């Protein structure tokens, strides 16, 4: 493995992070609604599990899903149901007044982790990217470096995201249109949950 391989992986990862999906929507709303600390905690949960999926892909979990498709279907269904639950809770609380700490940091971390844990497509995406970018026969050190790099990139991305969106002006804009933003986010997360549930 070379540093060019790692840079190529980071470029693909950055593009994936910027694409709209449940993780980005959850990070956005958490930073706006719950503040900087909860936004960073949500990013830590999202990044930790995303890096875990990369580790799983490097260790061959894609082959396990191929041999045992019911395991993939079970995990995907659980993830879709949890995403629909988050969408429902967001919609229901759209008109609630935001307190000083609407979502504690620990809860934000767990919710972020569960959102990415319930998306087994991540391991299939990671597996396809890893096969194209990295050479075969990676050693333990290379695998550890790839996974640590993935976690660091995700944590930096979501950390900067939380810092930008938890500023006073962004928060004031959010609070002024909270019902509209929350219900829009709920509809998008619900649609993504249904897509994950129904996608074959």
C-alpha positions in Angstrom: 0.0 0.0 0.0 1.2 3.5 -0.8 0.3 7.0 0.3 -1.3 7.6 -3.1 -3.7 4.7 -2.4 -4.7 6.3 0.9 -5.2 9.7 -0.7 -7.4 8.1 -3.4 -9.4 6.4 -0.6 -9.8 9.7 1.2 -11.0 11.4 -2.0 -13.7 8.8 -2.5 -14.6 8.9 1.2 -15.0 12.7 1.1 -17.3 12.4 -1.8 -19.4 9.8 0.0 -19.5 12.0 3.2 -20.8 15.0 1.2 -23.6 13.0 -0.5 -27.0 13.4 1.1 -27.9 10.4 3.3 -29.2 9.5 6.8 -25.8 10.2 8.4 -25.4 13.7 6.9 -29.0 14.6 7.7 -28.7 13.4 11.3 -25.4 15.2 11.8 -26.9 18.4 10.4 -30.0 18.4 12.5 -28.1 17.4 15.7 -25.6 20.2 15.3 -28.4 22.8 14.7 -30.9 21.6 17.3 -28.7 20.3 20.1 -25.5 22.4 19.8 -21.8 21.9 19.2 -21.1 19.2 21.9 -23.9 17.0 20.8 -23.1 17.5 17.1 -19.5 16.4 17.7 -20.7 13.4 19.8 -23.1 12.4 16.9 -20.1 12.6 14.5 -18.0 10.5 16.8 -20.7 7.8 16.8 -21.2 8.0 13.0 -17.5 7.9 12.3 -16.7 5.0 14.7 -19.2 2.7 13.1 -18.4 3.8 9.5 -14.7 2.9 10.2 -15.9 -0.4 11.7 -17.7 -1.2 8.5 -14.4 -0.6 6.6 -12.7 -3.0 9.0 -15.5 -5.5 8.4 -15.0 -5.1 4.6 -11.3 -5.6 4.9 -11.8 -8.8 7.0 -14.3 -10.2 4.4 -17.7 -9.5 5.9 -19.1 -9.0 2.4 -18.4 -12.8 1.8 -20.4 -13.6 5.0 -23.4 -11.6 3.7 -23.1 -13.4 0.4 -23.2 -16.8 2.1 -25.8 -15.8 4.6 -28.1 -13.2 2.9 -30.6 -13.4 5.7 -28.0 -11.8 8.0 -27.7 -8.8 5.6 -31.5 -8.6 5.3 -32.0 -8.7 9.1 -29.4 -6.0 9.7 -30.8 -3.9 6.9 -34.4 -4.2 8.1 -33.4 -3.3 11.7 -31.5 -0.2 10.4 -34.5 0.9 8.3 -36.9 0.6 11.2 -34.6 2.6 13.4 -34.2 5.3 10.8 -38.0 5.4 10.5 -38.2 5.8 14.3 -35.8 8.7 14.2 -37.9 10.3 11.4 -41.1 9.8 13.4 -39.6 11.3 16.5 -38.2 14.3 14.6 -41.6 15.0 12.9 -43.4 14.6 16.3 -41.0 17.0 18.0 -40.9 19.6 15.2 -42.9 22.2 17.1 -41.2 21.5 20.5 -39.1 24.3 22.0 -35.4 23.6 21.9 -33.9 23.6 25.4 -30.3 24.2 26.3 -29.4 20.5 25.8 -32.2 18.8 23.8 -30.2 15.7 23.1 -27.4 14.8 25.6 -24.0 14.0 24.2 -24.2 10.3 25.1 -27.5 9.9 23.4 -26.3 11.8 20.3 -23.3 9.4 20.1 -25.5 6.3 20.5 -28.0 7.5 17.9 -25.2 8.3 15.4 -23.7 4.9 15.9 -27.0 3.1 15.5 -27.8 5.0 12.3 -24.6 3.8 10.7 -24.8 0.4 12.3 -28.1 -0.2 10.6 -26.8 0.5 7.2 -25.0 -2.7 6.0 -24.8 -1.2 2.5 -21.8 0.7 4.0 -19.8 -2.5 4.1 -20.6 -3.4 0.5 -19.7 0.1 -0.6 -16.4 -0.1 1.4 -15.6 -3.5 0.0 -16.0 -2.3 -3.6 -13.9 0.8 -3.0 -11.2 -1.1 -1.1 -10.9 -3.7 -3.9 -10.4 -1.0 -6.5 -8.0 1.2 -4.6 -5.9 -1.0 -2.4 -3.7 -4.0 -3.4 -4.5 -7.5 -2.2 -2.7 -9.1 0.7 -2.8 -6.1 3.1 -1.0 -6.7 6.4 -2.3 -6.0 9.9 -0.5 -2.7 10.0 -2.0 -1.5 6.7 -5.4 -2.5 7.8 -5.1 -0.7 11.1 -3.8 2.4 9.2 -6.8 2.4 6.7 -9.3 2.0 9.5 -7.7 4.7 11.7 -7.5 7.0 8.7 -11.2 6.4 7.9 -12.2 7.2 11.5 -10.1 10.3 11.6 -11.5 11.7 8.3 -15.1 11.1 9.5 -14.5 12.7 12.9 -12.8 15.7 11.3 -15.6 16.1 8.8 -18.4 15.9 11.3 -16.4 18.0 13.9 -16.0 20.9 11.4 -19.6 20.4 10.4 -20.8 20.7 14.0 -18.6 23.8 14.6 -20.0 25.6 11.6 -23.7 24.7 12.1 -23.7 25.3 15.9 -22.7 28.9 15.6 -25.1 31.6 16.8 -26.3 32.8 13.4 -26.9 29.3 12.1 -28.7 28.3 15.3 -30.9 31.4 15.2 -31.8 30.7 11.6 -32.7 27.1 12.5 -34.8 28.1 15.5 -36.7 30.6 13.4 -37.8 27.8 11.0 -37.5 24.8 13.2 -40.9 23.1 12.3 -40.2 23.4 8.6 -36.6 22.2 8.8 -37.4 19.3 11.2 -40.3 18.1 9.1 -38.3 18.3 5.9 -35.5 16.3 7.6 -38.0 13.8 8.9 -39.5 13.3 5.5 -36.1 12.7 3.9 -35.0 10.3 6.7 -38.3 8.5 6.4 -37.9 8.2 2.6 -34.3 6.9 3.1 -35.6 4.4 5.7 -38.3 3.2 3.4 -35.8 2.9 0.5 -33.5 0.8 2.7 -36.4 -1.3 3.8 -37.8 -1.9 0.3 -34.6 -2.0 -1.7 -33.8 -5.5 -3.0 
